[in-house]
Structure formats: structure tokens, C-alpha cells
Amino acid sequence: MPKKVPLRQCVGCREMKPKRELVRVVRSPEGTVSLDHSGKSPGRGAYVCPDPACLRKAQKSGALSRAFGTAIPPEIYDALAKDAREAQHG
């Protein structure tokens, strides 16, 4: 029997995608927001596609801020945009 693929919803496009295709952003128990490339950091996680258009949509709608209940530092969006560019050129 094939192994089940865990799916997560992107906060930008709202599509369900395999967890490995998405970038996890995490708010730690201390309240700091950072990118989680391992997918194992403790805290509240939200997922976004490594796609610039999807990232812009998430930023414009404030989806990450809503998911974490806190303001998202601009550095997080910059890091996500950098990851998205690297994923495209890959």
C-alpha cells in the first residue's frame, strides 16, 4: 500500500499541496517568526508556495499575520521571496 502524502494548505493561493512542496513559516513559543526549512521547529506553522505570485497574494491579504495573530517582519517576506526566486531558477 502506498504511503500517504501529507497535504497542507498554502495561505496565499489556498490550494492543498504536498507538504514537501511548500515553505513552512513558524512562530515559536517565544513569539519570533522565522522560516523553517526542516519542517520540525516547535511552534505554530503556516505554509506558503515557493511562488512569487502566491507570496504576493499572501502578503497583500495579510494571511500570515492572521495565521499567527502577530505582525510579520519584512525580513520574513524578503527571505520567502529569495527562496521563491531560488526555487524558480533552480
HTML snippet that shows the backbone in 3Dmol.js (N, CA, C, O; Angstrom):
<script src="https://3Dmol.org/build/3Dmol-min.js"></script>
<div id="view" style="width:600px;height:400px;position:relative"></div>
<script>
const pdb = `
ATOM      1  N   MET A   1       0.846  -1.182   0.000  1.00  0.00           N
ATOM      2  CA  MET A   1       0.000   0.000   0.000  1.00  0.00           C
ATOM      3  C   MET A   1       0.894   1.249   0.000  1.00  0.00           C
ATOM      4  O   MET A   1       1.816   1.346   0.810  1.00  0.00           O
ATOM      5  N   PRO A   2       0.629   2.202  -0.902  1.00  0.00           N
ATOM      6  CA  PRO A   2       1.482   3.397  -0.963  1.00  0.00           C
ATOM      7  C   PRO A   2       1.333   4.242   0.298  1.00  0.00           C
ATOM      8  O   PRO A   2       0.274   4.290   0.925  1.00  0.00           O
ATOM      9  N   LYS A   3       2.436   4.907   0.647  1.00  0.00           N
ATOM     10  CA  LYS A   3       2.448   5.767   1.822  1.00  0.00           C
ATOM     11  C   LYS A   3       1.618   7.021   1.557  1.00  0.00           C
ATOM     12  O   LYS A   3       1.644   7.579   0.461  1.00  0.00           O
ATOM     13  N   LYS A   4       0.879   7.453   2.586  1.00  0.00           N
ATOM     14  CA  LYS A   4       0.051   8.658   2.456  1.00  0.00           C
ATOM     15  C   LYS A   4       0.923   9.905   2.415  1.00  0.00           C
ATOM     16  O   LYS A   4       1.842  10.047   3.222  1.00  0.00           O
ATOM     17  N   VAL A   5       0.643  10.813   1.477  1.00  0.00           N
ATOM     18  CA  VAL A   5       1.400  12.056   1.349  1.00  0.00           C
ATOM     19  C   VAL A   5       0.693  13.130   2.174  1.00  0.00           C
ATOM     20  O   VAL A   5      -0.476  13.426   1.926  1.00  0.00           O
ATOM     21  N   PRO A   6       1.397  13.726   3.167  1.00  0.00           N
ATOM     22  CA  PRO A   6       0.747  14.773   3.963  1.00  0.00           C
ATOM     23  C   PRO A   6       0.506  16.029   3.131  1.00  0.00           C
ATOM     24  O   PRO A   6       1.410  16.508   2.446  1.00  0.00           O
ATOM     25  N   LEU A   7      -0.706  16.556   3.192  1.00  0.00           N
ATOM     26  CA  LEU A   7      -1.070  17.759   2.447  1.00  0.00           C
ATOM     27  C   LEU A   7      -1.223  18.929   3.412  1.00  0.00           C
ATOM     28  O   LEU A   7      -1.646  18.762   4.556  1.00  0.00           O
ATOM     29  N   ARG A   8      -0.870  20.118   2.925  1.00  0.00           N
ATOM     30  CA  ARG A   8      -1.052  21.336   3.694  1.00  0.00           C
ATOM     31  C   ARG A   8      -1.623  22.400   2.764  1.00  0.00           C
ATOM     32  O   ARG A   8      -1.431  22.349   1.549  1.00  0.00           O
ATOM     33  N   GLN A   9      -2.331  23.370   3.354  1.00  0.00           N
ATOM     34  CA  GLN A   9      -2.937  24.431   2.557  1.00  0.00           C
ATOM     35  C   GLN A   9      -2.038  25.660   2.534  1.00  0.00           C
ATOM     36  O   GLN A   9      -1.588  26.134   3.578  1.00  0.00           O
ATOM     37  N   CYS A  10      -1.784  26.165   1.347  1.00  0.00           N
ATOM     38  CA  CYS A  10      -0.997  27.388   1.182  1.00  0.00           C
ATOM     39  C   CYS A  10      -1.849  28.575   1.618  1.00  0.00           C
ATOM     40  O   CYS A  10      -3.015  28.678   1.237  1.00  0.00           O
ATOM     41  N   VAL A  11      -1.266  29.475   2.418  1.00  0.00           N
ATOM     42  CA  VAL A  11      -2.026  30.643   2.877  1.00  0.00           C
ATOM     43  C   VAL A  11      -2.229  31.673   1.772  1.00  0.00           C
ATOM     44  O   VAL A  11      -3.071  32.561   1.904  1.00  0.00           O
ATOM     45  N   GLY A  12      -1.463  31.567   0.677  1.00  0.00           N
ATOM     46  CA  GLY A  12      -1.604  32.506  -0.441  1.00  0.00           C
ATOM     47  C   GLY A  12      -2.704  32.102  -1.400  1.00  0.00           C
ATOM     48  O   GLY A  12      -3.686  32.826  -1.569  1.00  0.00           O
ATOM     49  N   CYS A  13      -2.542  30.940  -2.033  1.00  0.00           N
ATOM     50  CA  CYS A  13      -3.496  30.507  -3.061  1.00  0.00           C
ATOM     51  C   CYS A  13      -4.607  29.622  -2.492  1.00  0.00           C
ATOM     52  O   CYS A  13      -5.580  29.328  -3.187  1.00  0.00           O
ATOM     53  N   ARG A  14      -4.468  29.192  -1.224  1.00  0.00           N
ATOM     54  CA  ARG A  14      -5.463  28.363  -0.534  1.00  0.00           C
ATOM     55  C   ARG A  14      -5.593  26.965  -1.144  1.00  0.00           C
ATOM     56  O   ARG A  14      -6.590  26.283  -0.904  1.00  0.00           O
ATOM     57  N   GLU A  15      -4.606  26.529  -1.926  1.00  0.00           N
ATOM     58  CA  GLU A  15      -4.643  25.192  -2.518  1.00  0.00           C
ATOM     59  C   GLU A  15      -3.974  24.187  -1.597  1.00  0.00           C
ATOM     60  O   GLU A  15      -3.008  24.508  -0.905  1.00  0.00           O
ATOM     61  N   MET A  16      -4.503  22.958  -1.597  1.00  0.00           N
ATOM     62  CA  MET A  16      -3.884  21.873  -0.844  1.00  0.00           C
ATOM     63  C   MET A  16      -2.762  21.301  -1.700  1.00  0.00           C
ATOM     64  O   MET A  16      -2.974  20.940  -2.857  1.00  0.00           O
ATOM     65  N   LYS A  17      -1.570  21.221  -1.123  1.00  0.00           N
ATOM     66  CA  LYS A  17      -0.413  20.710  -1.854  1.00  0.00           C
ATOM     67  C   LYS A  17       0.396  19.814  -0.931  1.00  0.00           C
ATOM     68  O   LYS A  17       0.279  19.913   0.291  1.00  0.00           O
ATOM     69  N   PRO A  18       1.226  18.932  -1.511  1.00  0.00           N
ATOM     70  CA  PRO A  18       2.092  18.111  -0.651  1.00  0.00           C
ATOM     71  C   PRO A  18       2.989  18.998   0.209  1.00  0.00           C
ATOM     72  O   PRO A  18       3.538  19.995  -0.260  1.00  0.00           O
ATOM     73  N   LYS A  19       3.124  18.613   1.472  1.00  0.00           N
ATOM     74  CA  LYS A  19       3.884  19.391   2.447  1.00  0.00           C
ATOM     75  C   LYS A  19       5.296  19.721   1.962  1.00  0.00           C
ATOM     76  O   LYS A  19       5.791  20.821   2.211  1.00  0.00           O
ATOM     77  N   ARG A  20       5.946  18.789   1.276  1.00  0.00           N
ATOM     78  CA  ARG A  20       7.330  18.978   0.822  1.00  0.00           C
ATOM     79  C   ARG A  20       7.468  20.079  -0.237  1.00  0.00           C
ATOM     80  O   ARG A  20       8.555  20.630  -0.412  1.00  0.00           O
ATOM     81  N   GLU A  21       6.380  20.404  -0.944  1.00  0.00           N
ATOM     82  CA  GLU A  21       6.435  21.442  -1.978  1.00  0.00           C
ATOM     83  C   GLU A  21       6.286  22.854  -1.410  1.00  0.00           C
ATOM     84  O   GLU A  21       6.495  23.836  -2.122  1.00  0.00           O
ATOM     85  N   LEU A  22       5.926  22.955  -0.135  1.00  0.00           N
ATOM     86  CA  LEU A  22       5.647  24.254   0.469  1.00  0.00           C
ATOM     87  C   LEU A  22       6.757  24.671   1.433  1.00  0.00           C
ATOM     88  O   LEU A  22       7.526  23.838   1.913  1.00  0.00           O
ATOM     89  N   VAL A  23       6.827  25.967   1.706  1.00  0.00           N
ATOM     90  CA  VAL A  23       7.778  26.508   2.673  1.00  0.00           C
ATOM     91  C   VAL A  23       7.004  26.764   3.962  1.00  0.00           C
ATOM     92  O   VAL A  23       5.931  27.367   3.940  1.00  0.00           O
ATOM     93  N   ARG A  24       7.554  26.300   5.089  1.00  0.00           N
ATOM     94  CA  ARG A  24       6.885  26.493   6.373  1.00  0.00           C
ATOM     95  C   ARG A  24       7.436  27.744   7.057  1.00  0.00           C
ATOM     96  O   ARG A  24       8.646  27.942   7.161  1.00  0.00           O
ATOM     97  N   VAL A  25       6.516  28.570   7.514  1.00  0.00           N
ATOM     98  CA  VAL A  25       6.860  29.728   8.326  1.00  0.00           C
ATOM     99  C   VAL A  25       6.347  29.382   9.717  1.00  0.00           C
ATOM    100  O   VAL A  25       5.223  28.900   9.861  1.00  0.00           O
ATOM    101  N   VAL A  26       7.160  29.622  10.742  1.00  0.00           N
ATOM    102  CA  VAL A  26       6.777  29.208  12.090  1.00  0.00           C
ATOM    103  C   VAL A  26       6.884  30.366  13.078  1.00  0.00           C
ATOM    104  O   VAL A  26       7.807  31.178  13.012  1.00  0.00           O
ATOM    105  N   ARG A  27       5.918  30.421  13.994  1.00  0.00           N
ATOM    106  CA  ARG A  27       6.007  31.351  15.123  1.00  0.00           C
ATOM    107  C   ARG A  27       6.347  30.501  16.335  1.00  0.00           C
ATOM    108  O   ARG A  27       5.570  29.639  16.745  1.00  0.00           O
ATOM    109  N   SER A  28       7.515  30.756  16.900  1.00  0.00           N
ATOM    110  CA  SER A  28       7.992  29.963  18.035  1.00  0.00           C
ATOM    111  C   SER A  28       7.158  30.273  19.280  1.00  0.00           C
ATOM    112  O   SER A  28       6.444  31.275  19.324  1.00  0.00           O
ATOM    113  N   PRO A  29       7.255  29.402  20.294  1.00  0.00           N
ATOM    114  CA  PRO A  29       6.543  29.688  21.555  1.00  0.00           C
ATOM    115  C   PRO A  29       6.953  31.031  22.177  1.00  0.00           C
ATOM    116  O   PRO A  29       6.188  31.620  22.940  1.00  0.00           O
ATOM    117  N   GLU A  30       8.164  31.515  21.849  1.00  0.00           N
ATOM    118  CA  GLU A  30       8.613  32.813  22.363  1.00  0.00           C
ATOM    119  C   GLU A  30       8.015  33.969  21.567  1.00  0.00           C
ATOM    120  O   GLU A  30       8.076  35.118  22.005  1.00  0.00           O
ATOM    121  N   GLY A  31       7.432  33.673  20.389  1.00  0.00           N
ATOM    122  CA  GLY A  31       6.789  34.709  19.589  1.00  0.00           C
ATOM    123  C   GLY A  31       7.578  35.181  18.385  1.00  0.00           C
ATOM    124  O   GLY A  31       7.106  36.048  17.649  1.00  0.00           O
ATOM    125  N   THR A  32       8.781  34.629  18.158  1.00  0.00           N
ATOM    126  CA  THR A  32       9.563  35.038  16.987  1.00  0.00           C
ATOM    127  C   THR A  32       9.094  34.279  15.753  1.00  0.00           C
ATOM    128  O   THR A  32       8.785  33.090  15.823  1.00  0.00           O
ATOM    129  N   VAL A  33       9.045  34.973  14.633  1.00  0.00           N
ATOM    130  CA  VAL A  33       8.605  34.386  13.373  1.00  0.00           C
ATOM    131  C   VAL A  33       9.831  34.141  12.508  1.00  0.00           C
ATOM    132  O   VAL A  33      10.672  35.026  12.348  1.00  0.00           O
ATOM    133  N   SER A  34       9.935  32.929  11.945  1.00  0.00           N
ATOM    134  CA  SER A  34      11.083  32.599  11.097  1.00  0.00           C
ATOM    135  C   SER A  34      10.690  31.534  10.077  1.00  0.00           C
ATOM    136  O   SER A  34       9.628  30.917  10.169  1.00  0.00           O
ATOM    137  N   LEU A  35      11.580  31.336   9.102  1.00  0.00           N
ATOM    138  CA  LEU A  35      11.369  30.269   8.124  1.00  0.00           C
ATOM    139  C   LEU A  35      11.848  28.968   8.740  1.00  0.00           C
ATOM    140  O   LEU A  35      12.838  28.943   9.471  1.00  0.00           O
ATOM    141  N   ASP A  36      11.145  27.895   8.443  1.00  0.00           N
ATOM    142  CA  ASP A  36      11.500  26.584   8.987  1.00  0.00           C
ATOM    143  C   ASP A  36      11.725  25.629   7.829  1.00  0.00           C
ATOM    144  O   ASP A  36      10.785  25.016   7.323  1.00  0.00           O
ATOM    145  N   HIS A  37      12.986  25.506   7.411  1.00  0.00           N
ATOM    146  CA  HIS A  37      13.287  24.638   6.274  1.00  0.00           C
ATOM    147  C   HIS A  37      13.254  23.166   6.654  1.00  0.00           C
ATOM    148  O   HIS A  37      13.059  22.316   5.786  1.00  0.00           O
ATOM    149  N   SER A  38      13.441  22.842   7.937  1.00  0.00           N
ATOM    150  CA  SER A  38      13.439  21.445   8.358  1.00  0.00           C
ATOM    151  C   SER A  38      12.005  20.928   8.497  1.00  0.00           C
ATOM    152  O   SER A  38      11.761  19.729   8.364  1.00  0.00           O
ATOM    153  N   GLY A  39      11.066  21.824   8.761  1.00  0.00           N
ATOM    154  CA  GLY A  39       9.677  21.411   8.956  1.00  0.00           C
ATOM    155  C   GLY A  39       9.430  20.827  10.330  1.00  0.00           C
ATOM    156  O   GLY A  39       8.364  20.261  10.574  1.00  0.00           O
ATOM    157  N   LYS A  40      10.393  20.951  11.240  1.00  0.00           N
ATOM    158  CA  LYS A  40      10.268  20.335  12.545  1.00  0.00           C
ATOM    159  C   LYS A  40      10.374  21.306  13.725  1.00  0.00           C
ATOM    160  O   LYS A  40      10.297  20.886  14.879  1.00  0.00           O
ATOM    161  N   SER A  41      10.547  22.582  13.446  1.00  0.00           N
ATOM    162  CA  SER A  41      10.676  23.555  14.528  1.00  0.00           C
ATOM    163  C   SER A  41       9.395  23.621  15.353  1.00  0.00           C
ATOM    164  O   SER A  41       8.297  23.545  14.801  1.00  0.00           O
ATOM    165  N   PRO A  42       9.527  23.760  16.671  1.00  0.00           N
ATOM    166  CA  PRO A  42       8.326  23.844  17.500  1.00  0.00           C
ATOM    167  C   PRO A  42       7.619  25.180  17.308  1.00  0.00           C
ATOM    168  O   PRO A  42       8.260  26.204  17.073  1.00  0.00           O
ATOM    169  N   GLY A  43       6.320  25.162  17.409  1.00  0.00           N
ATOM    170  CA  GLY A  43       5.536  26.388  17.291  1.00  0.00           C
ATOM    171  C   GLY A  43       4.433  26.254  16.264  1.00  0.00           C
ATOM    172  O   GLY A  43       4.235  25.193  15.673  1.00  0.00           O
ATOM    173  N   ARG A  44       3.729  27.334  16.064  1.00  0.00           N
ATOM    174  CA  ARG A  44       2.610  27.384  15.120  1.00  0.00           C
ATOM    175  C   ARG A  44       3.159  27.561  13.720  1.00  0.00           C
ATOM    176  O   ARG A  44       3.952  28.470  13.473  1.00  0.00           O
ATOM    177  N   GLY A  45       2.745  26.702  12.802  1.00  0.00           N
ATOM    178  CA  GLY A  45       3.245  26.773  11.439  1.00  0.00           C
ATOM    179  C   GLY A  45       2.179  27.194  10.443  1.00  0.00           C
ATOM    180  O   GLY A  45       0.989  26.947  10.639  1.00  0.00           O
ATOM    181  N   ALA A  46       2.622  27.825   9.385  1.00  0.00           N
ATOM    182  CA  ALA A  46       1.770  28.167   8.244  1.00  0.00           C
ATOM    183  C   ALA A  46       2.608  27.894   7.002  1.00  0.00           C
ATOM    184  O   ALA A  46       3.831  28.026   7.029  1.00  0.00           O
ATOM    185  N   TYR A  47       1.955  27.519   5.933  1.00  0.00           N
ATOM    186  CA  TYR A  47       2.665  27.114   4.724  1.00  0.00           C
ATOM    187  C   TYR A  47       2.354  28.047   3.574  1.00  0.00           C
ATOM    188  O   TYR A  47       1.242  28.561   3.448  1.00  0.00           O
ATOM    189  N   VAL A  48       3.367  28.260   2.728  1.00  0.00           N
ATOM    190  CA  VAL A  48       3.184  29.099   1.546  1.00  0.00           C
ATOM    191  C   VAL A  48       3.964  28.475   0.381  1.00  0.00           C
ATOM    192  O   VAL A  48       5.036  27.902   0.577  1.00  0.00           O
ATOM    193  N   CYS A  49       3.414  28.593  -0.824  1.00  0.00           N
ATOM    194  CA  CYS A  49       4.084  28.072  -2.015  1.00  0.00           C
ATOM    195  C   CYS A  49       5.361  28.872  -2.278  1.00  0.00           C
ATOM    196  O   CYS A  49       5.403  30.072  -2.010  1.00  0.00           O
ATOM    197  N   PRO A  50       6.395  28.222  -2.797  1.00  0.00           N
ATOM    198  CA  PRO A  50       7.602  28.971  -3.156  1.00  0.00           C
ATOM    199  C   PRO A  50       7.424  29.632  -4.523  1.00  0.00           C
ATOM    200  O   PRO A  50       8.247  29.448  -5.420  1.00  0.00           O
ATOM    201  N   ASP A  51       6.354  30.395  -4.673  1.00  0.00           N
ATOM    202  CA  ASP A  51       5.990  31.040  -5.925  1.00  0.00           C
ATOM    203  C   ASP A  51       5.789  32.535  -5.648  1.00  0.00           C
ATOM    204  O   ASP A  51       4.990  32.892  -4.783  1.00  0.00           O
ATOM    205  N   PRO A  52       6.499  33.414  -6.366  1.00  0.00           N
ATOM    206  CA  PRO A  52       6.390  34.851  -6.086  1.00  0.00           C
ATOM    207  C   PRO A  52       4.963  35.394  -6.128  1.00  0.00           C
ATOM    208  O   PRO A  52       4.599  36.229  -5.300  1.00  0.00           O
ATOM    209  N   ALA A  53       4.151  34.934  -7.077  1.00  0.00           N
ATOM    210  CA  ALA A  53       2.772  35.433  -7.180  1.00  0.00           C
ATOM    211  C   ALA A  53       1.964  35.025  -5.954  1.00  0.00           C
ATOM    212  O   ALA A  53       1.177  35.813  -5.429  1.00  0.00           O
ATOM    213  N   CYS A  54       2.160  33.808  -5.509  1.00  0.00           N
ATOM    214  CA  CYS A  54       1.452  33.286  -4.340  1.00  0.00           C
ATOM    215  C   CYS A  54       1.895  34.035  -3.078  1.00  0.00           C
ATOM    216  O   CYS A  54       1.080  34.351  -2.211  1.00  0.00           O
ATOM    217  N   LEU A  55       3.175  34.307  -2.996  1.00  0.00           N
ATOM    218  CA  LEU A  55       3.720  35.040  -1.863  1.00  0.00           C
ATOM    219  C   LEU A  55       3.158  36.458  -1.805  1.00  0.00           C
ATOM    220  O   LEU A  55       2.807  36.947  -0.731  1.00  0.00           O
ATOM    221  N   ARG A  56       3.073  37.123  -2.967  1.00  0.00           N
ATOM    222  CA  ARG A  56       2.493  38.476  -3.015  1.00  0.00           C
ATOM    223  C   ARG A  56       1.042  38.452  -2.544  1.00  0.00           C
ATOM    224  O   ARG A  56       0.598  39.342  -1.819  1.00  0.00           O
ATOM    225  N   LYS A  57       0.312  37.428  -2.965  1.00  0.00           N
ATOM    226  CA  LYS A  57      -1.088  37.295  -2.569  1.00  0.00           C
ATOM    227  C   LYS A  57      -1.207  37.140  -1.047  1.00  0.00           C
ATOM    228  O   LYS A  57      -2.063  37.760  -0.416  1.00  0.00           O
ATOM    229  N   ALA A  58      -0.336  36.303  -0.468  1.00  0.00           N
ATOM    230  CA  ALA A  58      -0.355  36.074   0.982  1.00  0.00           C
ATOM    231  C   ALA A  58       0.007  37.357   1.729  1.00  0.00           C
ATOM    232  O   ALA A  58      -0.580  37.660   2.768  1.00  0.00           O
ATOM    233  N   GLN A  59       0.976  38.111   1.197  1.00  0.00           N
ATOM    234  CA  GLN A  59       1.402  39.352   1.843  1.00  0.00           C
ATOM    235  C   GLN A  59       0.305  40.412   1.750  1.00  0.00           C
ATOM    236  O   GLN A  59       0.021  41.108   2.725  1.00  0.00           O
ATOM    237  N   LYS A  60      -0.305  40.528   0.575  1.00  0.00           N
ATOM    238  CA  LYS A  60      -1.340  41.535   0.352  1.00  0.00           C
ATOM    239  C   LYS A  60      -2.570  41.286   1.229  1.00  0.00           C
ATOM    240  O   LYS A  60      -3.157  42.223   1.769  1.00  0.00           O
ATOM    241  N   SER A  61      -2.951  40.014   1.364  1.00  0.00           N
ATOM    242  CA  SER A  61      -4.143  39.685   2.151  1.00  0.00           C
ATOM    243  C   SER A  61      -3.866  39.638   3.651  1.00  0.00           C
ATOM    244  O   SER A  61      -4.797  39.582   4.454  1.00  0.00           O
ATOM    245  N   GLY A  62      -2.577  39.661   4.032  1.00  0.00           N
ATOM    246  CA  GLY A  62      -2.236  39.588   5.452  1.00  0.00           C
ATOM    247  C   GLY A  62      -2.462  38.208   6.033  1.00  0.00           C
ATOM    248  O   GLY A  62      -2.680  38.070   7.237  1.00  0.00           O
ATOM    249  N   ALA A  63      -2.414  37.173   5.185  1.00  0.00           N
ATOM    250  CA  ALA A  63      -2.723  35.807   5.618  1.00  0.00           C
ATOM    251  C   ALA A  63      -1.771  35.298   6.704  1.00  0.00           C
ATOM    252  O   ALA A  63      -2.214  34.645   7.649  1.00  0.00           O
ATOM    253  N   LEU A  64      -0.486  35.585   6.584  1.00  0.00           N
ATOM    254  CA  LEU A  64       0.460  35.110   7.606  1.00  0.00           C
ATOM    255  C   LEU A  64       0.231  35.834   8.935  1.00  0.00           C
ATOM    256  O   LEU A  64       0.280  35.215   9.998  1.00  0.00           O
ATOM    257  N   SER A  65      -0.014  37.127   8.872  1.00  0.00           N
ATOM    258  CA  SER A  65      -0.293  37.891  10.101  1.00  0.00           C
ATOM    259  C   SER A  65      -1.525  37.327  10.799  1.00  0.00           C
ATOM    260  O   SER A  65      -1.551  37.197  12.023  1.00  0.00           O
ATOM    261  N   ARG A  66      -2.534  36.996  10.019  1.00  0.00           N
ATOM    262  CA  ARG A  66      -3.766  36.430  10.564  1.00  0.00           C
ATOM    263  C   ARG A  66      -3.510  35.049  11.161  1.00  0.00           C
ATOM    264  O   ARG A  66      -4.018  34.731  12.236  1.00  0.00           O
ATOM    265  N   ALA A  67      -2.724  34.232  10.464  1.00  0.00           N
ATOM    266  CA  ALA A  67      -2.448  32.866  10.924  1.00  0.00           C
ATOM    267  C   ALA A  67      -1.719  32.869  12.266  1.00  0.00           C
ATOM    268  O   ALA A  67      -1.944  31.992  13.101  1.00  0.00           O
ATOM    269  N   PHE A  68      -0.841  33.859  12.471  1.00  0.00           N
ATOM    270  CA  PHE A  68      -0.047  33.897  13.687  1.00  0.00           C
ATOM    271  C   PHE A  68      -0.568  34.875  14.730  1.00  0.00           C
ATOM    272  O   PHE A  68      -0.132  34.847  15.881  1.00  0.00           O
ATOM    273  N   GLY A  69      -1.491  35.733  14.339  1.00  0.00           N
ATOM    274  CA  GLY A  69      -2.019  36.715  15.279  1.00  0.00           C
ATOM    275  C   GLY A  69      -0.990  37.750  15.687  1.00  0.00           C
ATOM    276  O   GLY A  69      -1.066  38.318  16.777  1.00  0.00           O
ATOM    277  N   THR A  70      -0.019  37.996  14.803  1.00  0.00           N
ATOM    278  CA  THR A  70       1.035  38.963  15.086  1.00  0.00           C
ATOM    279  C   THR A  70       1.535  39.559  13.774  1.00  0.00           C
ATOM    280  O   THR A  70       1.324  38.983  12.707  1.00  0.00           O
ATOM    281  N   ALA A  71       2.194  40.707  13.853  1.00  0.00           N
ATOM    282  CA  ALA A  71       2.756  41.325  12.649  1.00  0.00           C
ATOM    283  C   ALA A  71       3.944  40.504  12.160  1.00  0.00           C
ATOM    284  O   ALA A  71       4.727  39.988  12.958  1.00  0.00           O
ATOM    285  N   ILE A  72       4.069  40.390  10.848  1.00  0.00           N
ATOM    286  CA  ILE A  72       5.167  39.637  10.254  1.00  0.00           C
ATOM    287  C   ILE A  72       6.263  40.618   9.846  1.00  0.00           C
ATOM    288  O   ILE A  72       6.001  41.556   9.093  1.00  0.00           O
ATOM    289  N   PRO A  73       7.501  40.409  10.341  1.00  0.00           N
ATOM    290  CA  PRO A  73       8.589  41.312   9.971  1.00  0.00           C
ATOM    291  C   PRO A  73       8.873  41.260   8.469  1.00  0.00           C
ATOM    292  O   PRO A  73       8.763  40.197   7.859  1.00  0.00           O
ATOM    293  N   PRO A  74       9.240  42.401   7.863  1.00  0.00           N
ATOM    294  CA  PRO A  74       9.520  42.427   6.421  1.00  0.00           C
ATOM    295  C   PRO A  74      10.628  41.453   6.012  1.00  0.00           C
ATOM    296  O   PRO A  74      10.649  40.975   4.878  1.00  0.00           O
ATOM    297  N   GLU A  75      11.557  41.157   6.945  1.00  0.00           N
ATOM    298  CA  GLU A  75      12.649  40.226   6.620  1.00  0.00           C
ATOM    299  C   GLU A  75      12.118  38.838   6.264  1.00  0.00           C
ATOM    300  O   GLU A  75      12.713  38.137   5.445  1.00  0.00           O
ATOM    301  N   ILE A  76      11.010  38.442   6.872  1.00  0.00           N
ATOM    302  CA  ILE A  76      10.429  37.125   6.584  1.00  0.00           C
ATOM    303  C   ILE A  76       9.944  37.095   5.138  1.00  0.00           C
ATOM    304  O   ILE A  76      10.189  36.130   4.414  1.00  0.00           O
ATOM    305  N   TYR A  77       9.253  38.161   4.719  1.00  0.00           N
ATOM    306  CA  TYR A  77       8.790  38.225   3.331  1.00  0.00           C
ATOM    307  C   TYR A  77       9.968  38.275   2.366  1.00  0.00           C
ATOM    308  O   TYR A  77       9.919  37.681   1.289  1.00  0.00           O
ATOM    309  N   ASP A  78      11.038  38.992   2.756  1.00  0.00           N
ATOM    310  CA  ASP A  78      12.238  39.052   1.911  1.00  0.00           C
ATOM    311  C   ASP A  78      12.855  37.665   1.761  1.00  0.00           C
ATOM    312  O   ASP A  78      13.233  37.267   0.659  1.00  0.00           O
ATOM    313  N   ALA A  79      12.957  36.927   2.872  1.00  0.00           N
ATOM    314  CA  ALA A  79      13.532  35.576   2.838  1.00  0.00           C
ATOM    315  C   ALA A  79      12.663  34.633   2.007  1.00  0.00           C
ATOM    316  O   ALA A  79      13.180  33.801   1.261  1.00  0.00           O
ATOM    317  N   LEU A  80      11.345  34.764   2.137  1.00  0.00           N
ATOM    318  CA  LEU A  80      10.435  33.934   1.338  1.00  0.00           C
ATOM    319  C   LEU A  80      10.580  34.254  -0.148  1.00  0.00           C
ATOM    320  O   LEU A  80      10.582  33.347  -0.981  1.00  0.00           O
ATOM    321  N   ALA A  81      10.700  35.532  -0.482  1.00  0.00           N
ATOM    322  CA  ALA A  81      10.862  35.946  -1.883  1.00  0.00           C
ATOM    323  C   ALA A  81      12.174  35.397  -2.437  1.00  0.00           C
ATOM    324  O   ALA A  81      12.227  34.952  -3.584  1.00  0.00           O
ATOM    325  N   LYS A  82      13.229  35.425  -1.630  1.00  0.00           N
ATOM    326  CA  LYS A  82      14.534  34.883  -2.043  1.00  0.00           C
ATOM    327  C   LYS A  82      14.419  33.379  -2.302  1.00  0.00           C
ATOM    328  O   LYS A  82      14.939  32.874  -3.297  1.00  0.00           O
ATOM    329  N   ASP A  83      13.734  32.663  -1.396  1.00  0.00           N
ATOM    330  CA  ASP A  83      13.510  31.220  -1.583  1.00  0.00           C
ATOM    331  C   ASP A  83      12.725  30.958  -2.861  1.00  0.00           C
ATOM    332  O   ASP A  83      13.030  30.022  -3.600  1.00  0.00           O
ATOM    333  N   ALA A  84      11.715  31.784  -3.121  1.00  0.00           N
ATOM    334  CA  ALA A  84      10.882  31.604  -4.309  1.00  0.00           C
ATOM    335  C   ALA A  84      11.704  31.786  -5.585  1.00  0.00           C
ATOM    336  O   ALA A  84      11.557  31.027  -6.543  1.00  0.00           O
ATOM    337  N   ARG A  85      12.575  32.806  -5.585  1.00  0.00           N
ATOM    338  CA  ARG A  85      13.431  33.035  -6.764  1.00  0.00           C
ATOM    339  C   ARG A  85      14.375  31.860  -6.970  1.00  0.00           C
ATOM    340  O   ARG A  85      14.572  31.412  -8.100  1.00  0.00           O
ATOM    341  N   GLU A  86      14.963  31.355  -5.880  1.00  0.00           N
ATOM    342  CA  GLU A  86      15.884  30.215  -5.992  1.00  0.00           C
ATOM    343  C   GLU A  86      15.160  28.970  -6.483  1.00  0.00           C
ATOM    344  O   GLU A  86      15.716  28.197  -7.263  1.00  0.00           O
ATOM    345  N   ALA A  87      13.924  28.771  -6.033  1.00  0.00           N
ATOM    346  CA  ALA A  87      13.154  27.605  -6.454  1.00  0.00           C
ATOM    347  C   ALA A  87      12.833  27.662  -7.952  1.00  0.00           C
ATOM    348  O   ALA A  87      12.810  26.636  -8.631  1.00  0.00           O
ATOM    349  N   GLN A  88      12.586  28.876  -8.456  1.00  0.00           N
ATOM    350  CA  GLN A  88      12.278  29.024  -9.869  1.00  0.00           C
ATOM    351  C   GLN A  88      13.489  28.793 -10.745  1.00  0.00           C
ATOM    352  O   GLN A  88      13.373  28.234 -11.836  1.00  0.00           O
ATOM    353  N   HIS A  89      14.658  29.222 -10.274  1.00  0.00           N
ATOM    354  CA  HIS A  89      15.871  29.115 -11.074  1.00  0.00           C
ATOM    355  C   HIS A  89      16.680  27.863 -10.795  1.00  0.00           C
ATOM    356  O   HIS A  89      17.724  27.617 -11.400  1.00  0.00           O
ATOM    357  N   GLY A  90      16.171  27.091  -9.872  1.00  0.00           N
ATOM    358  CA  GLY A  90      16.757  26.002  -9.505  1.00  0.00           C
ATOM    359  C   GLY A  90      17.476  24.919  -9.314  1.00  0.00           C
ATOM    360  O   GLY A  90      17.271  24.208  -8.330  1.00  0.00           O
TER     361      GLY A  90
END
`;
const viewer = $3Dmol.createViewer("view");
viewer.addModel(pdb, "pdb");
viewer.setStyle({}, {cartoon: {color: "spectrum"}});
viewer.zoomTo();
viewer.render();
</script>
